[in-house]
Amino acid sequence: MGRKILYITSDQQRYEAFGCNGGSIARTPVVDALAAAGTTYRRCHPQSVVCMPSRATMLTGQHVSTHGVWMNGVQLPVDAPSVAAVLRDAGYKTALIGKSHFDPFVDPFFAFPENSLASRGQHDVLRGFDHLELAAHSGAGWLHYASWLRDNHPEGVGMFYPVLDAGMNVNGLGGGDTGAPQVHVNQMPTDWYHTDWVAQRSIEWLRSLPDDEDWFLWVSFPDPHHPWDPPASETHRVDWRDLDLPAGYIEDAAVRESVIDGKPRHWRRWYDGTLVANFEAPTTWAPASLTAQQVREVNAMVHIENELIDEAIGAIMATVIGKGWDADTDVFVSADHGELQGDFGLLFKGPYHVDGLLRVPMIWRPAPSSGVQVSREVTDPVGLVDLAPTFCSIAGIAVPEWMEGAPLPATDGGGAHQRVLTEWDSSLFGVEMALRSMYRDGWLVTAYLPGTVHDGTEGELYNNIDDPLQRVNLFDDPAVASVKEDLLDDMRASFPVMVSRRSVQAPV
């Protein structure tokens, strides 16, 4: 037997979601124990802060400019490079259970294989996975979870928050106790909810395998992505009234707006509700209307969802242990990107390259039998682009030339991880936006390419050591001009040339 690989992801989850990363609200003993037995990466960035481009990077080990999925609604071709296919060819059984989002969700005519396959109740080989059981954030659509819910608990389909209205616009209606946008009291029993479904389907797949099988399982939870509608039976876990405001939220409106005004102009325009260049943010909602109480309630819902994810991981790990596989299993826990979650008075995600969106969990518990020695924490910058090469290394497979990352370091100072790159391109509502960012040596620099809002001269520069909340934009500060130019030169030299920019095929 070789080493098995359990890859666990969440959707739109912040770095500090877990106790091992400084979280003090959600109780996450399972993930914290994995971190204690392995390593926590203190600076992991996605290569895009939106779902489809980031997930394409996870699968291909390529930057966005290379794989070409530059914004949501752009399909990753079924014949695109895939680490799952590499592992399958090497003899691994491979599965993805939960959210994939390599195809657009909005697919009424089954033009894309994920919806088409799921609508027929099939689990066929696709993108290198022997087995797929797919879920999204609700009971709508035809993915496996939606079909299961419709067949077994049809009354549950309408219990989720209705994200899209009849005109396919993102719903901005508020709910809960504070009227917070996309907060909803969901009467669904916990064992109907997608977090539990993903865990149970993962467990069943693992139980179906022979004891001597080598396997790669990607478990992909749809939470804590908005809408924030965990089962009502679980809301006792965290009372929003008891929460302190998150560190990134600036309660004084005048101070908050002064900080926003120090950033490129699209920040203030979205805050005021005069510009929308965001994925899945309600077009009729202005962040300036967000109250401190609403921030507390959104955060409470997120903490509840994070606890449910941790418990679901615990159930999966119990199955791994019960099958006698734990000593031979490498476990990874990460997320596709973060969530603003109240930082600077904002929610959701978009072209805002700050830590709320850029910094994600990355935990690796090597297989105990492997003898791999890791530091308790690694501070060298890494990216999601490094996961596919790491999986190959674990499997004893040469890293394919088309992968652009490098295997995750076990300790600091190896030299292969000095910088991490993130890019954003979007064309939404007539607004063209393009950002390029690099983190290196404690500095985060972002350059804005010419577009609808920016002329190519604006940018952001943060000293994360002195300013961890990224409130002081130093991009135009002459005192650090030489630092900025050095970082920009390095970033320009490090980014791959854009290979393709495929057409947008659906809204999301």
WOPE-V20287 format. One record per helix or strand of 3 or more residues. SS is the DSSP state (alpha for helix, beta for strand). FROM is the first residue (numbers start at 1). LEN is the number of residues. If there is no record, write none. Layout:
[[SS	FROM	LEN] [SS	FROM	LEN]]
//
This chain:
[[beta	4	7] [alpha	15	3] [alpha	19	3] [alpha	29	8] [beta	39	3] [alpha	51	10] [alpha	64	4] [alpha	83	7] [beta	93	6] [alpha	113	7] [beta	131	4] [alpha	144	9] [alpha	154	6] [alpha	190	3] [alpha	194	14] [beta	215	6] [alpha	232	6] [alpha	240	3] [alpha	253	9] [alpha	265	8] [alpha	287	3] [alpha	292	31] [alpha	326	3] [beta	329	7] [alpha	343	3] [alpha	355	4] [beta	362	4] [alpha	368	3] [alpha	385	11] [beta	419	10] [beta	431	10] [beta	443	6] [beta	459	5] [alpha	478	17]]
//
